Amino acid sequence: MSKDYDKENVELFLEDSQFQKSIRKARVKAIFKNVFLTLITLTIIVVLLLNCNKYLIDKRMKKASSSFDIWTEISNPNLQGTGSHYTWNLTNTQMTLEFQKMIGDRPIPWNNVQGKFTAFHSPQLSYSNTNGYYDKKEKRWVNYNSKNGQREMVFYHPDVNYKSLTDDLSLLANIPSNKYIEMAVSFDQSYSFEQIQKLLGTHDLNWLWVNTQSDSTIESLNKQIKKNGHVDVPFSGNVGVYGYRFSASSQTTPQNFINKVKKLQKDQSFYYSQEVDDIMKQLKKDNPSLDSDNLKIIGAVVTGTPEELKKYQNKSFIRASSLGATVDKY
C-alpha cells in the first residue's frame, strides 16, 4: 500500500507543469552560462593572441628599423633617416621608413622604404628608385633619383684603372651662386682620417668613404675594363660604397664606422648580413686589431655653395669628382 502511494506521488510530482518549467529554466540558464563563459574565454584568448602577435611584430620592426637605419648611414652617402609610419592590421603591419639628404640647411626627400611585417616574417628592405643612363654627350653613365630627379653621386676607387674620370668640380662656375650642392670627391690613394682633415678641412665635410673593396673585386674590375675598352660604370652612391657620416660639431671619428659595423654584425637576421661580414673581413685584413687610426679613407662628400667648394678644384689628391644633389638656398 505504501509503495503504491509513493509511486503515485512521484508520478504526480513529475507531471507537475511548474516543475517542468523549472527544469527547462535551469537548463537554459546553464546553457547561457556556458556560452557566456566560453565567449569570455575566447575573447581573452583572442586578446592575448593579438597582443602577443603585436609584440612579436613590434620586436621585429624595431630590430629591422634600427639595423636598416645604420645600414643606410654607412652605405648611402649623406643620407639619413627622418621618420617612420605604420599601418596596423590584425595579422601584419606595414612599415614605411623615410630618408632625406641635408644640403646646407635644406632637406631633400630622397627615399621611402616599405615592408610588411608579420610575427614570423621580416621582409627585405631595400632601395629601388635609382635610374641610370649612358650620356653620349658626356660619355659616361649618369644616375638619377627617380623620386625627385636629383643626381646620384658616383665614386672612383684609386686602384681601378678607369678609362675616363669625371671632373664635376669644373662645373662650379656654371652653377648659380644661390645653390647648395653636394659633391663626391674620390682620392688618388688611401689616406688616414688625420690626413683628410688637413687636406679637406672639416667645414664642408659630410661623409667619408672607407676602403672595403677586396683585392679580387678590384682585380675583376680592372680585367673587365681592359677587356671592354669603354667608359665604365664606377661605384654608385648606394652600391659598393661604405663609409660614415662626419660632423665637426660632434667630433665624429673612424671609430664610429667600426662600431656601426660591429653592431650590424650582431643582427644575423639582417638581410644584408653577408655584406656586413664582408666589410668586417676587409677591415680586418690589414688591421686585425681594428685600430681606427689605420682605417683607409679613399673618398668623401663635401657640401656647400659653388663658391665654397671651389677651393677643392685642381687638388692633386682629388682624382675625380661627381656632382650630386642641388637645391636652392632660399
LINWOUR-V473439 format. One record per residue. N is the residue number from 1. RES is the residue in one small letter. SS is DSSP state (helix for helix, strand for strand, loop for the rest). PHI is phi in degrees with one decimal (none if undefined). Layout:
# LINWOUR-V473439
n->N res->RES ss->SS phi->PHI
n->N res->RES ss->SS phi->PHI
This chain:
# LINWOUR-V473439
n->1 res->m ss->loop phi->none
n->2 res->s ss->helix phi->-66.1
n->3 res->k ss->helix phi->-64.2
n->4 res->d ss->helix phi->-64.0
n->5 res->y ss->helix phi->-68.6
n->6 res->d ss->helix phi->-66.1
n->7 res->k ss->helix phi->-64.5
n->8 res->e ss->helix phi->-65.9
n->9 res->n ss->helix phi->-65.9
n->10 res->v ss->helix phi->-63.3
n->11 res->e ss->helix phi->-62.4
n->12 res->l ss->helix phi->-65.3
n->13 res->f ss->helix phi->-66.4
n->14 res->l ss->helix phi->-69.3
n->15 res->e ss->loop phi->-80.8
n->16 res->d ss->loop phi->-68.3
n->17 res->s ss->helix phi->-62.5
n->18 res->q ss->helix phi->-63.8
n->19 res->f ss->helix phi->-66.0
n->20 res->q ss->helix phi->-59.9
n->21 res->k ss->helix phi->-63.4
n->22 res->s ss->helix phi->-64.9
n->23 res->i ss->helix phi->-62.3
n->24 res->r ss->helix phi->-62.3
n->25 res->k ss->helix phi->-61.7
n->26 res->a ss->helix phi->-65.7
n->27 res->r ss->helix phi->-65.5
n->28 res->v ss->helix phi->-60.6
n->29 res->k ss->helix phi->-61.0
n->30 res->a ss->helix phi->-64.7
n->31 res->i ss->helix phi->-63.5
n->32 res->f ss->helix phi->-61.8
n->33 res->k ss->helix phi->-64.3
n->34 res->n ss->helix phi->-64.6
n->35 res->v ss->helix phi->-62.3
n->36 res->f ss->helix phi->-61.0
n->37 res->l ss->helix phi->-64.1
n->38 res->t ss->helix phi->-63.8
n->39 res->l ss->helix phi->-63.1
n->40 res->i ss->helix phi->-61.2
n->41 res->t ss->helix phi->-62.8
n->42 res->l ss->helix phi->-63.9
n->43 res->t ss->helix phi->-62.3
n->44 res->i ss->helix phi->-62.5
n->45 res->i ss->helix phi->-63.3
n->46 res->v ss->helix phi->-62.8
n->47 res->v ss->helix phi->-61.0
n->48 res->l ss->helix phi->-64.0
n->49 res->l ss->helix phi->-64.7
n->50 res->l ss->helix phi->-65.1
n->51 res->n ss->helix phi->-65.9
n->52 res->c ss->helix phi->-64.8
n->53 res->n ss->helix phi->-61.7
n->54 res->k ss->helix phi->-64.4
n->55 res->y ss->helix phi->-61.8
n->56 res->l ss->helix phi->-66.5
n->57 res->i ss->helix phi->-65.4
n->58 res->d ss->helix phi->-58.5
n->59 res->k ss->helix phi->-63.6
n->60 res->r ss->helix phi->-64.9
n->61 res->m ss->helix phi->-66.0
n->62 res->k ss->helix phi->-61.7
n->63 res->k ss->helix phi->-66.5
n->64 res->a ss->helix phi->-66.9
n->65 res->s ss->helix phi->-63.5
n->66 res->s ss->helix phi->-62.1
n->67 res->s ss->helix phi->-66.0
n->68 res->f ss->helix phi->-70.7
n->69 res->d ss->helix phi->-60.9
n->70 res->i ss->helix phi->-65.8
n->71 res->w ss->helix phi->-60.3
n->72 res->t ss->helix phi->-60.7
n->73 res->e ss->helix phi->-65.1
n->74 res->i ss->helix phi->-91.7
n->75 res->s ss->helix phi->-113.4
n->76 res->n ss->loop phi->-127.9
n->77 res->p ss->loop phi->-53.3
n->78 res->n ss->loop phi->64.5
n->79 res->l ss->strand phi->-111.4
n->80 res->q ss->strand phi->-145.4
n->81 res->g ss->strand phi->-74.3
n->82 res->t ss->strand phi->-121.0
n->83 res->g ss->strand phi->168.3
n->84 res->s ss->strand phi->-143.9
n->85 res->h ss->strand phi->-131.5
n->86 res->y ss->strand phi->-132.1
n->87 res->t ss->strand phi->-119.1
n->88 res->w ss->strand phi->-91.1
n->89 res->n ss->loop phi->-127.0
n->90 res->l ss->loop phi->-63.5
n->91 res->t ss->loop phi->-113.1
n->92 res->n ss->loop phi->-153.7
n->93 res->t ss->strand phi->-137.4
n->94 res->q ss->strand phi->-92.2
n->95 res->m ss->strand phi->-108.8
n->96 res->t ss->strand phi->-122.4
n->97 res->l ss->strand phi->-105.1
n->98 res->e ss->strand phi->-113.1
n->99 res->f ss->strand phi->-132.2
n->100 res->q ss->strand phi->-145.8
n->101 res->k ss->strand phi->-111.4
n->102 res->m ss->strand phi->-108.1
n->103 res->i ss->strand phi->-112.6
n->104 res->g ss->loop phi->64.8
n->105 res->d ss->loop phi->-109.5
n->106 res->r ss->strand phi->-111.1
n->107 res->p ss->strand phi->-83.5
n->108 res->i ss->strand phi->-125.6
n->109 res->p ss->strand phi->-56.1
n->110 res->w ss->strand phi->-123.3
n->111 res->n ss->strand phi->-139.7
n->112 res->n ss->strand phi->-120.3
n->113 res->v ss->strand phi->-120.1
n->114 res->q ss->strand phi->-120.4
n->115 res->g ss->strand phi->-159.8
n->116 res->k ss->strand phi->-103.8
n->117 res->f ss->strand phi->-104.6
n->118 res->t ss->strand phi->-122.9
n->119 res->a ss->loop phi->-64.1
n->120 res->f ss->loop phi->-123.2
n->121 res->h ss->strand phi->-147.9
n->122 res->s ss->loop phi->-113.0
n->123 res->p ss->loop phi->-78.7
n->124 res->q ss->loop phi->-74.2
n->125 res->l ss->loop phi->-108.0
n->126 res->s ss->loop phi->-154.8
n->127 res->y ss->loop phi->-91.3
n->128 res->s ss->loop phi->-150.7
n->129 res->n ss->loop phi->-127.8
n->130 res->t ss->strand phi->-116.8
n->131 res->n ss->strand phi->-111.9
n->132 res->g ss->strand phi->-128.6
n->133 res->y ss->strand phi->-150.8
n->134 res->y ss->strand phi->-90.8
n->135 res->d ss->strand phi->-86.0
n->136 res->k ss->loop phi->-66.9
n->137 res->k ss->loop phi->-66.7
n->138 res->e ss->loop phi->-86.1
n->139 res->k ss->loop phi->57.1
n->140 res->r ss->strand phi->-163.5
n->141 res->w ss->strand phi->-82.1
n->142 res->v ss->strand phi->-126.6
n->143 res->n ss->strand phi->-106.8
n->144 res->y ss->strand phi->-127.8
n->145 res->n ss->strand phi->-78.0
n->146 res->s ss->loop phi->-71.2
n->147 res->k ss->loop phi->-82.7
n->148 res->n ss->loop phi->-127.1
n->149 res->g ss->loop phi->77.7
n->150 res->q ss->loop phi->-78.9
n->151 res->r ss->strand phi->-70.6
n->152 res->e ss->strand phi->-98.6
n->153 res->m ss->loop phi->-71.5
n->154 res->v ss->strand phi->-125.9
n->155 res->f ss->strand phi->-129.8
n->156 res->y ss->loop phi->-122.2
n->157 res->h ss->loop phi->-71.4
n->158 res->p ss->loop phi->-64.8
n->159 res->d ss->loop phi->-98.7
n->160 res->v ss->loop phi->-98.5
n->161 res->n ss->loop phi->-89.6
n->162 res->y ss->loop phi->-64.4
n->163 res->k ss->loop phi->-72.5
n->164 res->s ss->loop phi->-148.0
n->165 res->l ss->loop phi->-128.9
n->166 res->t ss->loop phi->-87.8
n->167 res->d ss->strand phi->-129.9
n->168 res->d ss->helix phi->-73.9
n->169 res->l ss->helix phi->-63.1
n->170 res->s ss->helix phi->-72.5
n->171 res->l ss->helix phi->-85.1
n->172 res->l ss->helix phi->-56.6
n->173 res->a ss->helix phi->-66.5
n->174 res->n ss->helix phi->-93.9
n->175 res->i ss->loop phi->-96.9
n->176 res->p ss->loop phi->-55.0
n->177 res->s ss->loop phi->-71.2
n->178 res->n ss->loop phi->-91.4
n->179 res->k ss->strand phi->-111.0
n->180 res->y ss->strand phi->-101.3
n->181 res->i ss->strand phi->-136.3
n->182 res->e ss->strand phi->-116.6
n->183 res->m ss->strand phi->-138.1
n->184 res->a ss->strand phi->-88.8
n->185 res->v ss->strand phi->-117.8
n->186 res->s ss->strand phi->-105.8
n->187 res->f ss->strand phi->-89.6
n->188 res->d ss->strand phi->-79.4
n->189 res->q ss->strand phi->-162.9
n->190 res->s ss->strand phi->-84.2
n->191 res->y ss->strand phi->-133.3
n->192 res->s ss->loop phi->-81.6
n->193 res->f ss->helix phi->-60.4
n->194 res->e ss->helix phi->-63.9
n->195 res->q ss->helix phi->-66.0
n->196 res->i ss->helix phi->-63.1
n->197 res->q ss->helix phi->-61.4
n->198 res->k ss->helix phi->-75.1
n->199 res->l ss->helix phi->-77.0
n->200 res->l ss->helix phi->-102.5
n->201 res->g ss->loop phi->77.0
n->202 res->t ss->loop phi->-123.4
n->203 res->h ss->loop phi->-63.7
n->204 res->d ss->loop phi->-100.9
n->205 res->l ss->strand phi->-78.4
n->206 res->n ss->strand phi->-120.0
n->207 res->w ss->strand phi->-157.6
n->208 res->l ss->strand phi->-122.7
n->209 res->w ss->strand phi->-93.3
n->210 res->v ss->strand phi->-97.8
n->211 res->n ss->loop phi->-75.2
n->212 res->t ss->loop phi->-125.3
n->213 res->q ss->loop phi->-78.6
n->214 res->s ss->loop phi->-79.9
n->215 res->d ss->helix phi->-61.7
n->216 res->s ss->helix phi->-67.4
n->217 res->t ss->helix phi->-66.1
n->218 res->i ss->helix phi->-63.8
n->219 res->e ss->helix phi->-62.2
n->220 res->s ss->helix phi->-64.3
n->221 res->l ss->helix phi->-64.8
n->222 res->n ss->helix phi->-65.8
n->223 res->k ss->helix phi->-65.4
n->224 res->q ss->helix phi->-63.3
n->225 res->i ss->helix phi->-65.4
n->226 res->k ss->helix phi->-63.2
n->227 res->k ss->helix phi->-74.6
n->228 res->n ss->helix phi->-78.9
n->229 res->g ss->loop phi->64.9
n->230 res->h ss->loop phi->-137.2
n->231 res->v ss->loop phi->-58.8
n->232 res->d ss->loop phi->-106.7
n->233 res->v ss->loop phi->-83.6
n->234 res->p ss->loop phi->-77.4
n->235 res->f ss->strand phi->-69.3
n->236 res->s ss->strand phi->-91.7
n->237 res->g ss->loop phi->-64.6
n->238 res->n ss->loop phi->-136.1
n->239 res->v ss->strand phi->-136.5
n->240 res->g ss->loop phi->79.6
n->241 res->v ss->loop phi->-114.9
n->242 res->y ss->strand phi->-130.2
n->243 res->g ss->strand phi->-171.5
n->244 res->y ss->strand phi->-149.7
n->245 res->r ss->strand phi->-72.0
n->246 res->f ss->loop phi->-111.3
n->247 res->s ss->loop phi->-138.7
n->248 res->a ss->loop phi->-64.9
n->249 res->s ss->loop phi->-68.3
n->250 res->s ss->loop phi->-97.9
n->251 res->q ss->loop phi->53.2
n->252 res->t ss->loop phi->-65.0
n->253 res->t ss->loop phi->-126.7
n->254 res->p ss->helix phi->-57.2
n->255 res->q ss->helix phi->-61.4
n->256 res->n ss->helix phi->-60.5
n->257 res->f ss->helix phi->-64.6
n->258 res->i ss->helix phi->-60.0
n->259 res->n ss->helix phi->-63.2
n->260 res->k ss->helix phi->-68.9
n->261 res->v ss->helix phi->-65.1
n->262 res->k ss->helix phi->-60.6
n->263 res->k ss->helix phi->-64.4
n->264 res->l ss->helix phi->-66.7
n->265 res->q ss->helix phi->-63.1
n->266 res->k ss->loop phi->-71.0
n->267 res->d ss->loop phi->-97.3
n->268 res->q ss->loop phi->-73.2
n->269 res->s ss->loop phi->-86.8
n->270 res->f ss->loop phi->-65.1
n->271 res->y ss->loop phi->-59.1
n->272 res->y ss->loop phi->-97.9
n->273 res->s ss->helix phi->-61.5
n->274 res->q ss->helix phi->-65.9
n->275 res->e ss->helix phi->-62.6
n->276 res->v ss->helix phi->-63.7
n->277 res->d ss->helix phi->-62.0
n->278 res->d ss->helix phi->-65.4
n->279 res->i ss->helix phi->-61.0
n->280 res->m ss->helix phi->-63.5
n->281 res->k ss->helix phi->-60.5
n->282 res->q ss->helix phi->-69.9
n->283 res->l ss->helix phi->-64.1
n->284 res->k ss->helix phi->-85.6
n->285 res->k ss->helix phi->-56.6
n->286 res->d ss->loop phi->-107.4
n->287 res->n ss->loop phi->-146.8
n->288 res->p ss->loop phi->-56.2
n->289 res->s ss->loop phi->-86.0
n->290 res->l ss->loop phi->54.4
n->291 res->d ss->loop phi->-70.6
n->292 res->s ss->helix phi->-62.5
n->293 res->d ss->helix phi->-68.1
n->294 res->n ss->helix phi->-98.3
n->295 res->l ss->loop phi->-66.8
n->296 res->k ss->loop phi->-94.9
n->297 res->i ss->strand phi->-105.1
n->298 res->i ss->strand phi->-121.6
n->299 res->g ss->strand phi->-173.3
n->300 res->a ss->strand phi->-157.8
n->301 res->v ss->strand phi->-119.1
n->302 res->v ss->strand phi->-117.1
n->303 res->t ss->strand phi->-132.9
n->304 res->g ss->strand phi->158.3
n->305 res->t ss->strand phi->-80.4
n->306 res->p ss->helix phi->-54.7
n->307 res->e ss->helix phi->-65.9
n->308 res->e ss->helix phi->-67.9
n->309 res->l ss->helix phi->-89.8
n->310 res->k ss->helix phi->-62.9
n->311 res->k ss->helix phi->-67.4
n->312 res->y ss->helix phi->-91.8
n->313 res->q ss->loop phi->-69.5
n->314 res->n ss->loop phi->59.4
n->315 res->k ss->loop phi->-96.2
n->316 res->s ss->loop phi->-64.5
n->317 res->f ss->loop phi->-81.1
n->318 res->i ss->strand phi->-94.5
n->319 res->r ss->strand phi->-79.8
n->320 res->a ss->strand phi->-152.3
n->321 res->s ss->strand phi->-141.6
n->322 res->s ss->strand phi->-137.4
n->323 res->l ss->strand phi->-72.1
n->324 res->g ss->strand phi->-112.0
n->325 res->a ss->strand phi->-75.5
n->326 res->t ss->strand phi->-130.8
n->327 res->v ss->strand phi->-152.0
n->328 res->d ss->strand phi->-67.3
n->329 res->k ss->loop phi->-69.5
n->330 res->y ss->loop phi->-124.0
